[in-house]
């Protein structure tokens, strides 16, 4: 079996560092900043889209400017407030003990994704940690899933675990099972509407769904 995890809002609560970096850039450009809660709807499709959504409606042309400032700030502050969700390490331990292959597929820039996973989960051997890059389209395109599965036996049951409709649609596009995470940025209503096969209320539920 294979468990492919999203990162932001699934494995780790990264919202505050993402919001702080974006708000820092907005302030530098003399634009209004947003409360943390607003960023739950801004994230999920990569940092360029995050910057686009955060800008005022009549200032979307400044997306690249904001992205440049965001990237410089986030590069030194991406682990200031980011932390694993409670129970996630136990979930991964259970999966590891039961020989479930672990991977990460996120739209977060790949360099940041790998640093966060290495810092927060150094004891786990993820077969691949893939993030957003110029060479591969973002989720819900299946390219990132296909790249993970290309190095694994074809006769595995595969689960995509994430907190947004992007993750659920990625699973549907790839023809694999989906587990929605109720504790994430988007909530149960979006996951249910997107058609998640399972909804996990706690990280331990993920292990139960996969193993049972």
MIDOSE-1310 file (N, C-alpha, C; in nm, 2 decimals, decimal comma, always signed):
residues 212
xxxx	+0,08/-0,12/+0,00/+0,00/+0,00/+0,00/+0,09/+0,13/+0,00; +0,03/+0,23/-0,06/+0,11/+0,36/-0,07/+0,02/+0,47/-0,02; +0,08/+0,55/+0,07/+0,01/+0,67/+0,13/+0,08/+0,79/+0,08; +0,02/+0,87/+0,00/+0,07/+1,00/-0,06/+0,01/+1,11/+0,01
xxxx	+0,09/+1,19/+0,09/+0,04/+1,30/+0,17/+0,06/+1,44/+0,10; -0,04/+1,52/+0,11/-0,02/+1,66/+0,09/+0,06/+1,71/+0,21; +0,11/+1,83/+0,20/+0,19/+1,89/+0,32/+0,12/+1,99/+0,39; +0,09/+2,11/+0,33/+0,02/+2,22/+0,40/-0,12/+2,18/+0,44
xxxx	-0,15/+2,19/+0,56/-0,29/+2,16/+0,61/-0,32/+2,02/+0,63; -0,22/+1,93/+0,60/-0,23/+1,79/+0,61/-0,13/+1,73/+0,71; -0,01/+1,73/+0,67/+0,10/+1,69/+0,76/+0,13/+1,79/+0,87; +0,14/+1,92/+0,82/+0,18/+2,03/+0,90/+0,09/+2,15/+0,89
xxxx	+0,09/+2,23/+1,00/+0,02/+2,36/+1,00/+0,12/+2,46/+0,96; +0,12/+2,50/+0,83/+0,21/+2,59/+0,78/+0,15/+2,73/+0,75; +0,02/+2,75/+0,79/-0,05/+2,87/+0,76/+0,01/+3,00/+0,80; +0,06/+3,00/+0,93/+0,11/+3,12/+0,99/+0,23/+3,17/+0,92
xxxx	+0,32/+3,08/+0,88/+0,44/+3,13/+0,81/+0,41/+3,17/+0,67; +0,32/+3,11/+0,60/+0,28/+3,15/+0,47/+0,21/+3,29/+0,48; +0,12/+3,31/+0,58/+0,05/+3,43/+0,59/+0,15/+3,54/+0,63; +0,24/+3,52/+0,72/+0,34/+3,62/+0,76/+0,42/+3,67/+0,64
xxxx	+0,47/+3,57/+0,56/+0,55/+3,61/+0,45/+0,47/+3,69/+0,34; +0,35/+3,65/+0,32/+0,26/+3,72/+0,23/+0,23/+3,86/+0,28; +0,19/+3,87/+0,40/+0,16/+4,00/+0,46/+0,29/+4,09/+0,47; +0,40/+4,04/+0,49/+0,53/+4,11/+0,48/+0,54/+4,18/+0,35
xxxx	+0,52/+4,10/+0,24/+0,53/+4,15/+0,11/+0,42/+4,25/+0,07; +0,30/+4,23/+0,12/+0,20/+4,33/+0,10/+0,23/+4,46/+0,16; +0,28/+4,46/+0,28/+0,32/+4,58/+0,35/+0,43/+4,65/+0,28; +0,53/+4,58/+0,23/+0,64/+4,64/+0,15/+0,58/+4,71/+0,02
xxxx	+0,48/+4,65/-0,03/+0,42/+4,71/-0,15/+0,31/+4,81/-0,12; +0,29/+4,84/+0,01/+0,19/+4,94/+0,06/+0,05/+4,90/+0,03; +0,02/+4,76/+0,04/-0,11/+4,71/+0,02/-0,17/+4,66/+0,15; -0,30/+4,65/+0,17/-0,36/+4,60/+0,29/-0,32/+4,45/+0,32
xxxx	-0,30/+4,42/+0,44/-0,27/+4,28/+0,48/-0,40/+4,21/+0,51; -0,39/+4,08/+0,54/-0,51/+3,99/+0,56/-0,49/+3,92/+0,70; -0,60/+3,89/+0,76/-0,60/+3,81/+0,88/-0,56/+3,66/+0,85; -0,51/+3,59/+0,94/-0,47/+3,45/+0,92/-0,58/+3,37/+0,86
xxxx	-0,70/+3,38/+0,91/-0,81/+3,30/+0,86/-0,83/+3,31/+0,71; -0,81/+3,43/+0,65/-0,83/+3,45/+0,51/-0,74/+3,36/+0,43; -0,62/+3,33/+0,48/-0,52/+3,25/+0,41/-0,56/+3,11/+0,39; -0,66/+3,06/+0,46/-0,71/+2,92/+0,44/-0,77/+2,91/+0,31
xxxx	-0,82/+3,02/+0,25/-0,88/+3,01/+0,12/-0,77/+3,05/+0,01; -0,67/+3,12/+0,05/-0,57/+3,17/-0,05/-0,47/+3,06/-0,09; -0,44/+2,96/+0,00/-0,34/+2,86/-0,02/-0,40/+2,74/-0,10; -0,31/+2,66/-0,15/-0,36/+2,53/-0,21/-0,32/+2,51/-0,35
xxxx	-0,29/+2,62/-0,42/-0,26/+2,60/-0,56/-0,12/+2,66/-0,60; -0,03/+2,66/-0,50/+0,10/+2,71/-0,52/+0,12/+2,85/-0,47; +0,24/+2,90/-0,46/+0,27/+3,03/-0,40/+0,24/+3,14/-0,49; +0,25/+3,12/-0,62/+0,22/+3,23/-0,72/+0,07/+3,26/-0,71
xxxx	-0,01/+3,16/-0,70/-0,16/+3,18/-0,69/-0,19/+3,24/-0,55; -0,12/+3,20/-0,45/-0,13/+3,26/-0,32/-0,11/+3,41/-0,32; +0,00/+3,45/-0,39/+0,02/+3,59/-0,40/-0,08/+3,67/-0,48; -0,12/+3,60/-0,59/-0,23/+3,66/-0,67/-0,36/+3,69/-0,59
xxxx	-0,40/+3,59/-0,52/-0,52/+3,60/-0,44/-0,51/+3,70/-0,33; -0,39/+3,72/-0,27/-0,38/+3,82/-0,16/-0,38/+3,96/-0,21; -0,35/+3,99/-0,33/-0,34/+4,12/-0,38/-0,48/+4,18/-0,40; -0,49/+4,32/-0,39/-0,62/+4,38/-0,42/-0,66/+4,35/-0,57
xxxx	-0,79/+4,35/-0,59/-0,84/+4,32/-0,72/-0,78/+4,40/-0,83; -0,75/+4,53/-0,81/-0,70/+4,61/-0,91/-0,55/+4,62/-0,91; -0,48/+4,52/-0,84/-0,34/+4,52/-0,84/-0,28/+4,38/-0,86; -0,35/+4,30/-0,94/-0,31/+4,17/-0,96/-0,18/+4,16/-1,05
xxxx	-0,15/+4,27/-1,12/-0,03/+4,28/-1,20/+0,09/+4,28/-1,12; +0,08/+4,30/-0,99/+0,20/+4,30/-0,90/+0,23/+4,16/-0,84; +0,17/+4,06/-0,90/+0,19/+3,92/-0,85/+0,33/+3,88/-0,84; +0,41/+3,91/-0,95/+0,55/+3,87/-0,95/+0,63/+3,95/-0,85
xxxx	+0,60/+4,07/-0,83/+0,67/+4,16/-0,73/+0,64/+4,10/-0,59; +0,52/+4,07/-0,56/+0,49/+4,01/-0,43/+0,55/+3,88/-0,42; +0,55/+3,80/-0,52/+0,61/+3,66/-0,51/+0,76/+3,67/-0,48; +0,83/+3,77/-0,54/+0,97/+3,79/-0,52/+1,00/+3,82/-0,37
xxxx	+0,92/+3,91/-0,32/+0,94/+3,95/-0,18/+0,90/+3,84/-0,08; +0,79/+3,77/-0,11/+0,74/+3,66/-0,04/+0,85/+3,55/-0,03; +0,91/+3,52/-0,14/+1,01/+3,41/-0,15/+1,13/+3,44/-0,07; +1,18/+3,56/-0,07/+1,30/+3,60/+0,00/+1,27/+3,59/+0,15
xxxx	+1,15/+3,64/+0,20/+1,12/+3,64/+0,34/+1,09/+3,49/+0,38; +1,01/+3,42/+0,31/+0,98/+3,28/+0,35/+1,10/+3,20/+0,35; +1,20/+3,23/+0,27/+1,32/+3,14/+0,27/+1,39/+3,14/+0,40; +1,38/+3,24/+0,48/+1,44/+3,24/+0,61/+1,34/+3,23/+0,73
xxxx	+1,21/+3,22/+0,70/+1,11/+3,22/+0,81/+1,01/+3,11/+0,79; +1,04/+3,01/+0,70/+0,93/+2,91/+0,68/+0,92/+2,80/+0,79; +1,00/+2,81/+0,89/+0,99/+2,72/+1,00/+0,97/+2,79/+1,13; +0,94/+2,92/+1,12/+0,92/+3,00/+1,25/+0,80/+2,94/+1,33
xxxx	+0,69/+2,92/+1,27/+0,57/+2,88/+1,34/+0,51/+2,75/+1,28; +0,57/+2,69/+1,18/+0,52/+2,57/+1,12/+0,54/+2,45/+1,21; +0,44/+2,37/+1,23/+0,46/+2,25/+1,32/+0,37/+2,14/+1,27; +0,41/+2,01/+1,31/+0,32/+1,90/+1,27/+0,19/+1,91/+1,35
xxxx	+0,09/+1,85/+1,29/-0,04/+1,84/+1,36/-0,03/+1,73/+1,46; -0,10/+1,75/+1,57/-0,10/+1,65/+1,68/-0,15/+1,52/+1,63; -0,08/+1,41/+1,66/-0,11/+1,28/+1,62/-0,06/+1,24/+1,49; +0,00/+1,33/+1,41/+0,05/+1,29/+1,28/+0,17/+1,19/+1,29
xxxx	+0,26/+1,22/+1,38/+0,38/+1,13/+1,39/+0,33/+0,99/+1,43; +0,23/+0,98/+1,52/+0,18/+0,85/+1,55/+0,12/+0,78/+1,43; +0,05/+0,85/+1,35/-0,01/+0,79/+1,23/+0,09/+0,74/+1,14; +0,20/+0,82/+1,12/+0,31/+0,77/+1,03/+0,38/+0,65/+1,09
xxxx	+0,40/+0,65/+1,22/+0,46/+0,54/+1,28/+0,38/+0,41/+1,26; +0,25/+0,42/+1,27/+0,16/+0,30/+1,25/+0,17/+0,25/+1,10; +0,17/+0,35/+1,01/+0,18/+0,31/+0,87/+0,32/+0,25/+0,84; +0,42/+0,31/+0,90/+0,56/+0,25/+0,88/+0,57/+0,11/+0,93
xxxx	+0,52/+0,09/+1,05/+0,52/-0,04/+1,11/+0,45/-0,15/+1,03; +0,35/-0,10/+0,95/+0,27/-0,20/+0,86/+0,32/-0,19/+0,72; +0,44/-0,15/+0,70/+0,51/-0,15/+0,57/+0,43/-0,07/+0,46; +0,36/+0,03/+0,50/+0,30/+0,12/+0,40/+0,41/+0,22/+0,35
xxxx	+0,42/+0,23/+0,22/+0,51/+0,32/+0,15/+0,46/+0,46/+0,17; +0,55/+0,56/+0,21/+0,51/+0,69/+0,23/+0,57/+0,79/+0,13; +0,49/+0,89/+0,09/+0,54/+0,99/-0,01/+0,47/+1,12/+0,02; +0,52/+1,23/-0,03/+0,46/+1,36/-0,02/+0,44/+1,42/-0,16
xxxx	+0,32/+1,47/-0,19/+0,29/+1,54/-0,31/+0,22/+1,67/-0,28; +0,29/+1,78/-0,30/+0,24/+1,91/-0,26/+0,26/+2,01/-0,37; +0,18/+2,12/-0,37/+0,21/+2,23/-0,46/+0,30/+2,34/-0,40; +0,34/+2,32/-0,28/+0,44/+2,41/-0,22/+0,57/+2,39/-0,30
xxxx	+0,65/+2,50/-0,32/+0,78/+2,48/-0,39/+0,86/+2,37/-0,33; +0,92/+2,29/-0,42/+0,98/+2,17/-0,38/+1,09/+2,19/-0,28; +1,17/+2,29/-0,30/+1,28/+2,31/-0,20/+1,24/+2,33/-0,06; +1,13/+2,41/-0,05/+1,07/+2,43/+0,09/+1,01/+2,30/+0,14
xxxx	+0,94/+2,23/+0,06/+0,87/+2,11/+0,10/+0,97/+2,01/+0,16; +1,08/+1,99/+0,09/+1,18/+1,89/+0,13/+1,25/+1,94/+0,26; +1,27/+2,07/+0,27/+1,33/+2,11/+0,40/+1,24/+2,10/+0,52; +1,11/+2,12/+0,50/+1,02/+2,11/+0,61/+1,00/+1,96/+0,65
xxxx	+0,99/+1,88/+0,55/+0,97/+1,73/+0,58/+1,10/+1,68/+0,65; +1,22/+1,72/+0,60/+1,34/+1,67/+0,66/+1,36/+1,72/+0,80; +1,31/+1,85/+0,83/+1,32/+1,90/+0,96/+1,22/+1,84/+1,06; +1,10/+1,83/+1,02/+0,99/+1,79/+1,11/+0,98/+1,64/+1,12
xxxx	+1,02/+1,56/+1,01/+1,00/+1,42/+1,01/+1,12/+1,35/+0,97; +1,24/+1,37/+1,03/+1,36/+1,31/+0,99/+1,37/+1,16/+1,00; +1,29/+1,10/+1,09/+1,29/+0,96/+1,11/+1,22/+0,88/+1,01; +1,15/+0,94/+0,92/+1,06/+0,87/+0,82/+1,13/+0,87/+0,68
xxxx	+1,12/+0,76/+0,62/+1,18/+0,74/+0,49/+1,07/+0,75/+0,38; +1,05/+0,87/+0,33/+0,96/+0,90/+0,22/+1,02/+0,86/+0,09; +0,95/+0,78/+0,01/+1,01/+0,73/-0,11/+1,03/+0,85/-0,21; +0,95/+0,95/-0,20/+0,97/+1,08/-0,27/+0,90/+1,19/-0,20
xxxx	+0,96/+1,31/-0,20/+0,89/+1,43/-0,15/+0,90/+1,53/-0,27; +0,78/+1,54/-0,33/+0,77/+1,62/-0,46/+0,69/+1,75/-0,43; +0,73/+1,86/-0,48/+0,66/+1,98/-0,47/+0,65/+2,06/-0,60; +0,60/+2,18/-0,60/+0,59/+2,26/-0,72/+0,72/+2,29/-0,78
xxxx	+0,73/+2,28/-0,91/+0,85/+2,31/-0,99/+0,81/+2,34/-1,13; +0,90/+2,40/-1,21/+0,87/+2,44/-1,34/+0,85/+2,32/-1,44; +0,92/+2,21/-1,40/+0,92/+2,10/-1,49/+0,79/+2,01/-1,49; +0,70/+2,04/-1,39/+0,58/+1,96/-1,37/+0,46/+2,04/-1,33
xxxx	+0,35/+2,02/-1,40/+0,23/+2,09/-1,36/+0,18/+2,06/-1,22; +0,11/+2,16/-1,16/+0,07/+2,14/-1,02/-0,06/+2,05/-1,01; -0,08/+2,00/-0,89/-0,21/+1,93/-0,87/-0,32/+2,03/-0,89; -0,44/+1,99/-0,95/-0,48/+1,85/-0,96/-0,44/+1,77/-1,08
xxxx	-0,34/+1,82/-1,16/-0,28/+1,74/-1,26/-0,21/+1,62/-1,19; -0,21/+1,51/-1,26/-0,17/+1,38/-1,20/-0,02/+1,36/-1,22; +0,05/+1,46/-1,28/+0,20/+1,43/-1,31/+0,28/+1,40/-1,18; +0,25/+1,47/-1,07/+0,32/+1,45/-0,95/+0,29/+1,31/-0,89
xxxx	+0,17/+1,26/-0,90/+0,13/+1,12/-0,86/+0,20/+1,02/-0,95; +0,20/+1,04/-1,08/+0,26/+0,95/-1,17/+0,41/+0,94/-1,15; +0,47/+1,05/-1,11/+0,62/+1,04/-1,09/+0,65/+0,96/-0,96; +0,56/+0,97/-0,86/+0,58/+0,89/-0,74/+0,56/+0,74/-0,77
xxxx	+0,45/+0,71/-0,84/+0,41/+0,57/-0,87/+0,51/+0,51/-0,97; +0,58/+0,58/-1,05/+0,67/+0,53/-1,15/+0,78/+0,45/-1,09; +0,82/+0,47/-0,96/+0,93/+0,40/-0,90/+0,88/+0,29/-0,81; +0,75/+0,26/-0,81/+0,69/+0,16/-0,72/+0,62/+0,05/-0,80
xxxx	+0,60/-0,06/-0,74/+0,52/-0,17/-0,80/+0,38/-0,13/-0,84; +0,33/-0,18/-0,95/+0,20/-0,13/-1,00/+0,08/-0,19/-0,93; +0,10/-0,29/-0,85/-0,01/-0,37/-0,79/-0,04/-0,32/-0,65; -0,01/-0,19/-0,62/-0,04/-0,14/-0,48/-0,17/-0,06/-0,48
xxxx	-0,23/-0,07/-0,36/-0,35/+0,02/-0,34/-0,29/+0,16/-0,30; -0,34/+0,26/-0,36/-0,28/+0,39/-0,34/-0,39/+0,49/-0,28; -0,34/+0,57/-0,18/-0,43/+0,67/-0,12/-0,36/+0,81/-0,13; -0,44/+0,90/-0,17/-0,40/+1,04/-0,16/-0,47/+1,11/-0,04
xxxx	-0,39/+1,17/+0,05/-0,44/+1,22/+0,17/-0,42/+1,38/+0,17; -0,52/+1,45/+0,18/-0,51/+1,60/+0,17/-0,63/+1,67/+0,24; -0,62/+1,80/+0,24/-0,72/+1,88/+0,31/-0,80/+1,97/+0,22; -0,79/+1,96/+0,09/-0,86/+2,05/+0,00/-0,92/+1,97/-0,12
xxxx	-1,01/+2,04/-0,19/-1,07/+1,99/-0,31/-0,96/+1,96/-0,41; -0,85/+2,03/-0,41/-0,74/+2,01/-0,50/-0,69/+1,87/-0,49; -0,67/+1,82/-0,36/-0,62/+1,69/-0,33/-0,72/+1,58/-0,37; -0,84/+1,61/-0,34/-0,95/+1,51/-0,38/-0,96/+1,49/-0,53
xxxx	-0,95/+1,61/-0,60/-0,96/+1,60/-0,75/-0,84/+1,54/-0,81; -0,72/+1,56/-0,75/-0,60/+1,49/-0,79/-0,62/+1,34/-0,78; -0,67/+1,29/-0,67/-0,69/+1,15/-0,65/-0,79/+1,10/-0,76; -0,90/+1,17/-0,78/-1,00/+1,13/-0,88/-0,93/+1,12/-1,02
xxxx	-0,85/+1,22/-1,05/-0,79/+1,23/-1,19/-0,69/+1,11/-1,20; -0,63/+1,07/-1,09/-0,53/+0,96/-1,10/-0,59/+0,82/-1,08; -0,72/+0,82/-1,05/-0,79/+0,69/-1,03/-0,75/+0,62/-0,90; -0,72/+0,70/-0,79/-0,68/+0,64/-0,67/-0,77/+0,68/-0,56
xxxx	-0,76/+0,62/-0,44/-0,85/+0,66/-0,33/-0,81/+0,79/-0,26; -0,91/+0,85/-0,20/-0,88/+0,98/-0,14/-0,92/+0,98/+0,01; -0,84/+1,05/+0,09/-0,88/+1,07/+0,23/-0,87/+1,22/+0,26; -0,98/+1,28/+0,30/-0,98/+1,42/+0,33/-0,95/+1,44/+0,48
xxxx	-0,88/+1,54/+0,51/-0,84/+1,57/+0,65/-0,92/+1,69/+0,71; -1,00/+1,66/+0,80/-1,10/+1,75/+0,86/-1,03/+1,87/+0,93; -0,91/+1,85/+0,98/-0,84/+1,95/+1,06/-0,76/+2,05/+0,97; -0,77/+2,03/+0,84/-0,69/+2,12/+0,75/-0,75/+2,26/+0,73
xxxx	-0,70/+2,32/+0,62/-0,74/+2,46/+0,60/-0,88/+2,48/+0,54; -0,93/+2,38/+0,47/-1,06/+2,40/+0,40/-1,18/+2,34/+0,47; -1,17/+2,24/+0,55/-1,28/+2,19/+0,62/-1,36/+2,08/+0,56; -1,45/+2,02/+0,63/-1,52/+1,90/+0,59/-1,62/+1,93/+0,48
xxxx	-1,68/+2,04/+0,48/-1,78/+2,07/+0,37/-1,72/+2,06/+0,23; -1,60/+2,13/+0,22/-1,54/+2,13/+0,09/-1,49/+1,99/+0,05; -1,44/+1,91/+0,15/-1,39/+1,77/+0,12/-1,51/+1,68/+0,08; -1,62/+1,70/+0,15/-1,74/+1,62/+0,12/-1,79/+1,65/-0,02
xxxx	-1,80/+1,78/-0,05/-1,85/+1,83/-0,18/-1,76/+1,78/-0,29; -1,63/+1,77/-0,27/-1,54/+1,73/-0,37/-1,55/+1,58/-0,39; -1,61/+1,50/-0,30/-1,63/+1,36/-0,32/-1,52/+1,27/-0,26; -1,46/+1,32/-0,14/-1,36/+1,24/-0,08/-1,41/+1,10/-0,04
xxxx	-1,33/+1,00/-0,06/-1,38/+0,86/-0,03/-1,39/+0,84/+0,12; -1,30/+0,90/+0,20/-1,30/+0,90/+0,34/-1,28/+1,04/+0,40; -1,33/+1,06/+0,52/-1,30/+1,19/+0,59/-1,24/+1,15/+0,72; -1,11/+1,19/+0,74/-1,04/+1,16/+0,87/-1,06/+1,28/+0,97
xxxx	-1,12/+1,25/+1,09/-1,13/+1,35/+1,19/-1,00/+1,37/+1,27; -0,92/+1,27/+1,27/-0,79/+1,27/+1,34/-0,69/+1,20/+1,25; -0,56/+1,23/+1,27/-0,46/+1,16/+1,19/-0,46/+1,01/+1,21; -0,50/+0,96/+1,33/-0,51/+0,82/+1,35/-0,61/+0,75/+1,26
xxxx	-0,72/+0,83/+1,22/-0,82/+0,78/+1,13/-0,76/+0,74/+1,00; -0,65/+0,81/+0,96/-0,59/+0,78/+0,83/-0,54/+0,64/+0,83; -0,46/+0,61/+0,93/-0,41/+0,47/+0,94/-0,52/+0,37/+0,94; -0,63/+0,40/+1,01/-0,74/+0,30/+1,02/-0,80/+0,28/+0,88
xxxx	-0,82/+0,39/+0,80/-0,88/+0,37/+0,67/-0,79/+0,29/+0,58; -0,66/+0,32/+0,59/-0,56/+0,25/+0,50/-0,55/+0,10/+0,53; -0,54/+0,08/+0,66/-0,51/-0,06/+0,70/-0,63/-0,15/+0,72; -0,75/-0,09/+0,73/-0,87/-0,18/+0,75/-0,96/-0,18/+0,62
